Amino acid sequence: MTAATSPESTRKYDLGFYRYVRDNVDGGDRLNKCMQCGVCSGSCPLRTDMDHGPRKIFMMVRAGMKQEVLKSNTLTNCVSCYNCVVRCPRQVPVKYLLQGLLGLAVKEGYQEQTTSENGRFAKAFWWTASKYGRTDERLMSMKFFFAMGVGEGIKRSLANQKLAMKMLKAGRMHLGMPHKIKNTGELQKILAKAQEIDGRA
């Protein structure tokens, strides 16, 4: 294959992508502060599971590599540990940028947030929090495990039995009906209003 017909020579660059991220993605206004030091990637506990580290993702945003950025599993593998945010010497909100890029990727059809484990976990967490006003580890875990299929749900449930027993003994998990806040009706009104405001944004 000649240089003229290589994938690199035919790749499409969206030169407006950086400007869009800067103006519309949470934290994008600080993206130009990134000096490519690599502290964020070096601090990330899941860096080895990502196809690109955060440092490289930001370089790709600047280069207009929209498709490569929005298809990257870096966006779904972020576990919000905040190591990158705390350690960035230029105060670039790395986690927020990755989260914002994921939202954009889902919106434009490059990613389906619920197909990743992070997405499934977030969905299970939000289900219990919005329904009861607090999280219920039992229901959240079951919803998360079985979202990956019955077989995987049973497998993960059995694998976590010892941990569940330790949580019960420590009082971190309980038996019986789920604990919930006193007035879940008011919570639902708040969430409905937030959704209405978000829909107008």
C-alpha positions in Angstrom: 0.0 0.0 0.0 1.4 3.4 -1.0 1.5 6.4 1.3 -1.1 8.0 -1.0 -3.6 5.3 -0.3 -2.8 4.5 3.3 -5.5 4.8 6.0 -3.6 7.8 7.4 -3.8 9.7 4.1 -7.5 9.1 3.7 -8.5 9.7 7.3 -11.1 12.5 7.7 -10.4 15.3 10.2 -13.2 17.5 11.6 -11.4 20.7 12.3 -14.4 22.1 14.1 -14.5 19.3 16.6 -12.1 20.9 19.0 -14.0 24.2 19.0 -17.3 22.3 19.6 -15.7 20.4 22.6 -14.3 23.6 23.9 -17.6 25.5 23.8 -20.1 22.7 24.6 -18.5 19.9 26.7 -18.1 20.4 30.5 -14.5 21.4 31.2 -13.8 22.0 27.5 -12.8 25.6 28.1 -9.7 24.3 30.0 -8.7 21.8 27.3 -6.2 24.2 25.9 -4.4 24.2 29.3 -3.4 20.5 28.7 0.4 20.4 28.2 0.5 16.7 27.4 2.6 15.8 30.5 0.9 12.4 30.8 0.1 12.6 34.5 -3.5 11.8 33.9 -2.8 8.6 31.9 -0.1 7.6 34.4 -2.5 8.0 37.3 -5.4 6.1 35.7 -5.9 2.7 37.3 -7.6 1.4 34.1 -5.1 2.8 31.6 -4.1 -0.7 30.4 -7.8 -1.4 29.5 -8.1 1.7 27.4 -7.3 2.0 23.7 -6.0 5.5 24.3 -5.0 7.2 27.5 -6.7 10.5 28.5 -3.6 12.5 27.4 -3.8 11.0 23.9 -7.6 11.5 23.7 -7.1 15.2 24.3 -4.4 15.3 21.6 -6.9 13.6 19.2 -9.6 16.1 20.1 -7.2 18.9 19.2 -6.4 17.1 15.9 -10.0 16.9 14.9 -10.1 13.1 15.1 -13.8 13.1 16.0 -14.7 9.5 15.1 -11.7 8.0 16.8 -12.4 10.0 20.0 -16.1 9.2 20.2 -15.6 5.5 19.5 -12.8 5.1 22.0 -13.4 2.8 24.9 -11.5 5.3 27.1 -14.8 7.2 27.5 -16.6 4.1 28.9 -13.8 2.8 31.0 -13.4 5.9 33.2 -14.5 4.9 36.7 -14.5 8.4 38.1 -11.7 7.8 40.6 -10.6 11.5 40.3 -6.9 10.7 40.4 -6.4 12.6 37.1 -8.4 15.6 38.4 -6.4 15.8 41.7 -3.0 15.3 40.1 -3.3 17.4 36.9 -0.7 20.3 37.3 -2.8 22.6 35.1 -6.2 21.9 36.8 -7.7 20.3 33.6 -10.9 18.6 34.7 -10.0 15.3 33.0 -12.8 13.2 34.4 -15.5 15.8 33.5 -14.1 16.1 29.9 -14.2 12.3 29.4 -17.7 12.1 30.9 -18.8 15.0 28.6 -17.3 13.3 25.6 -19.1 10.1 26.4 -22.4 12.0 26.6 -21.7 13.4 23.2 -20.7 10.0 21.8 -24.0 8.5 23.0 -26.0 11.5 21.7 -24.4 11.1 18.2 -24.7 7.3 18.1 -21.0 6.4 18.4 -21.5 4.7 21.8 -24.3 3.0 23.7 -23.7 3.8 27.3 -25.5 0.8 28.7 -23.4 -1.7 26.7 -20.4 -1.0 28.9 -20.1 -2.4 32.4 -19.7 1.2 33.7 -22.9 2.1 31.9 -24.8 -0.9 33.4 -23.6 -0.1 36.8 -24.6 3.5 36.5 -28.0 2.5 35.3 -28.5 0.1 38.3 -27.2 2.7 40.7 -29.6 5.4 39.4 -32.5 3.0 39.4 -32.2 2.3 43.2 -31.3 5.9 44.0 -34.2 7.4 42.1 -36.7 4.7 43.3 -35.9 4.7 47.0 -33.9 7.9 47.5 -30.9 5.9 48.5 -28.9 3.0 47.2 -29.7 -0.6 48.1 -26.6 -2.7 47.5 -28.6 -6.0 47.1 -31.0 -4.7 44.4 -28.3 -2.6 42.7 -25.9 -5.6 42.5 -28.6 -7.9 41.2 -29.8 -5.5 38.6 -26.2 -4.9 37.5 -25.2 -8.6 37.4 -28.3 -9.8 35.6 -28.2 -7.0 33.1 -25.4 -9.1 31.5 -27.5 -12.2 31.2 -28.9 -14.8 33.5 -25.8 -17.0 33.4 -23.5 -14.1 34.1 -25.8 -12.9 36.8 -25.8 -16.2 38.6 -22.0 -16.5 38.2 -21.3 -13.1 39.6 -23.8 -13.5 42.4 -22.1 -16.7 43.6 -18.7 -15.1 43.2 -19.7 -12.3 45.6 -21.4 -14.4 48.3 -18.4 -14.0 50.7 -18.3 -10.3 50.2 -22.1 -10.1 50.8 -21.8 -12.0 54.1 -19.0 -9.6 55.3 -21.2 -6.6 54.4 -24.1 -8.1 56.4 -21.9 -8.7 59.4 -20.5 -5.2 59.2 -24.0 -3.7 58.9 -23.3 -2.3 55.5 -26.1 -4.4 53.9 -29.4 -5.6 55.4 -32.1 -8.2 55.0 -35.7 -7.4 54.4 -37.5 -4.6 52.6 -35.3 -1.9 50.9 -34.6 1.2 53.0 -36.1 4.3 51.5 -36.5 8.0 52.3 -39.7 9.2 54.0 -41.2 11.1 51.0 -40.3 9.4 47.7 -43.2 11.4 46.1 -41.3 14.7 46.6 -38.1 13.1 45.2 -40.0 12.0 42.1 -41.2 15.6 41.6 -37.7 16.9 41.9 -36.4 14.4 39.4 -39.2 15.1 37.0 -38.5 18.9 37.2 -34.8 18.2 36.6 -35.6 16.2 33.6 -37.9 18.9 32.3 -35.1 21.5 32.7 -32.6 19.3 31.1 -34.9 18.7 28.1 -35.1 22.4 27.5 -31.4 22.9 27.7 
